[in-house]
C-alpha cells in the first residue's frame, strides 16, 4: 500500500462536448468525495474555458484504483473516448513542503 499522494488531471473536451464533460464531472463530485480513500477532490475550469482540471488527493494507489472501478466512473471513461479532444493527462505527485 502506498502513502497519500496528490494527483492533477487535465481533461480537454472537444468543443461540442464541453457541457457534457462539465456535467459528468459535477455529477461525480459528491460520491467521489464520500469515498473512504479520497482526501481531496476539486474541479476547476481553465480561464479560457477549454479544459478542466481535477485537483485530487488519495490515501493510496489502491484507493485511486477502487475509485476508477466504481459504477459511476467507468461509464464516464467510456464516454470520454468520444467526448475528449485528447487523452486525459494525469500527474501523480508527492508533496515536498
N, C-alpha and C positions, 0 to 999 in steps of 0.2 A: 504494500500500500504506500502511495506517495504522500507527501505532505501537501498542505494547501498551496494553491498556485493561482495566478492571475491569468486571464485569457481575454484577448481582444479579437473580435471577429468583425471583418468588414464585409458587408453584404451589398452588392451592386445590382439592383434590378434593371431589367430592360425598362425603358420609359413607360411603355404601355402597361407594365405590371407593378409600377411604383405603389399604387394604392393597395393592391393585393398583398404585396410583401409587407407593407406597413401594418395592415390589419392582422396578418398572420403573426407578426411579431408582437403586436399589442395583445393578441389573444393568448399568447403563451407566457406573458409576464407573471401573472398571478400563480398559475400552477408551478411554474419553474421556481419561483421564489419560495414556494412551500416545500420544495424537495429538501430532504434532510441534508444532502451534501452541498446544497447551494448556499454560499455565504454572501454573494452579491450578484445581482443581475439587473443591469441598467441598459436601457435602449436610448440611443442618441441618433440624431439625423444630421447629416452634413449641412453646413450653412447654405451650400449651393443646391441642396435638395436632390442630389443624385445618388446618395447611398446612405446606408445605416451602419451604425457600429453597435456592437454589444460589448459592454464592459462587465466582465464576469469575474467571480472568484469561486473556486471549487475546493472542497475539502480534500479531494484526491482525484487521481485519474479514474478510479473505479466509479466515483460519484458522477463524473462527466460522462463516462460510458453508459451508466444507467440512465442519465438524462437523455442521451442520444437515442436510447432504445424505448423511450416512453411512447404511449399510443397517441400523444398529441404532438410529438416532434417528428416521428418517422413520416407521416403524410406530408408534412411541410417540406422535408428534404426531397421527397419525390416531386413535388410541385416546383421546387427550385430548379429542377433540370430544364424546365421550360421558361420559368419566370426570370432567371438571372442572366445578366449580360456576361458574367464571368464567374468562375468558381468562388465560393466563399473563401476569403483569406483569413486564416486563423493563426494567431501568435500566442503561444503559451509562454508565460514569463514567471520568474521568481522575483519577489520584491527584495531589493537590496537595502533600502533605507526608508 
